[in-house]
Structures are given as C-alpha cells and as structure tokens.
Amino acid sequence: MEERQDKVPAAGGESPDAQSQAGTPQEELAELRAAVVRYKEEAEHNWQQFLHAAADLENYKKQASRQREDAVQRARYAVLAAVLTVVDNLERALEHAGGDDEKIVAGIRMTHRHALEVLAKMGVTPMETLGQMFDPRYHEAVDVIAHQESGVPPGTIVGELQRGYFVNGEVLRHAKVRVAK
C-alpha cells in the first residue's frame, strides 16, 4: 500500500507553502502601505486633472459669452449704421427743400427729429465737429482748405460733409469733414 503523506497545515491554518509565498506580515503591511501611497498619488493626480478641466470649461464659457456679446454688439452697430443713412437722406431733403411745401418740410423735420430720438434711446449721439481740432480717431478729412481763407488755425474743422456719431461712447461712424490746412 501506498503511504499517504499529507502536508499538515502549520500553526495559523496556512500551509508552509502559502506562508512562504505571502511573506511575513510586515512585508504584506509594507506592500499595502505602498499601494495606498500609489492610490493616493493617483487620486491626487486625477483630482488635479479634474480641477484643470473644470477651469478650462469655465474659461470656455466666459469666452463664448464674450463672443456672443461681441456678435450682438456688431449686429446692433450694423443696424444703427443703416438707420443713419435714413437720417442722412432726411437731412439732405431738408437742405434742398424749398419753402413752397411747408407741410412736406414740416413732416420731414418731424420724421428726422423722431429718428434722432429713437437713435438717442439706443445710445447714439451725434459728434460736434465744427471748430474742433481734427482727430483721425473721430474724423475723416475729405477736403482741405487753406487756413488763411478760413481764418482759423491749421487742423481746425471748418465744415462737416457727413455727421459722425457715437454709440455708448464708441465711434459708430466717423465724421467726414473739411479741415483748414
């Protein structure tokens, strides 16, 4: 008959082979502590990535909002500039209207005044140019005359060919002016 040799578990309930594979409790504890440190580092790294992504998202939202506001502002300015051409035509009609048609002239004046009131409610104000010094930030020189003819210092605006306008303090349209040279 064959003799059976079973390995008897050592004290602690584990076989001697299992004990040698697992190592000592101190080694197991050291491995677990190292794993905890690795997991903490990984968690911190992931947290930092999350914070960075959240900040990027917030910056994107702010940039998109600014771009939207800028687009609305540009569209608003385009509409206002188009309305100014109507005001220009009314002004030309008033300049060339004869005294014969007082009712027509009165209607044009009323429409012109109303258009300016509507524009003012939207933040549009006309530039005052006559007698001012020429400034390319606000004016476009379309004609120059000798300052001796005008009797004013060089660089002074002596005529306005097309009125300029501001909207909320920014130039909506440059004034086209005649300047003393």
Secondary structure, 3 states (H helix, E strand, C coil): CCCCCCCCCCCCCCCHHHHHHHCCHHHHHHHHHHHHHHHHHHHHHHHHHHHHHHHHHHHHHHHHHHHHHHHHHHHHHHHHHHHHHHHHHHHHHHHHCCCCCHHHHHHHHHHHHHHHHHHHHCCEEECCCCCCECCCCCEEEEEEECHHHHCCCCCEEEEEEECCEEECCEEEECEEEEEEC
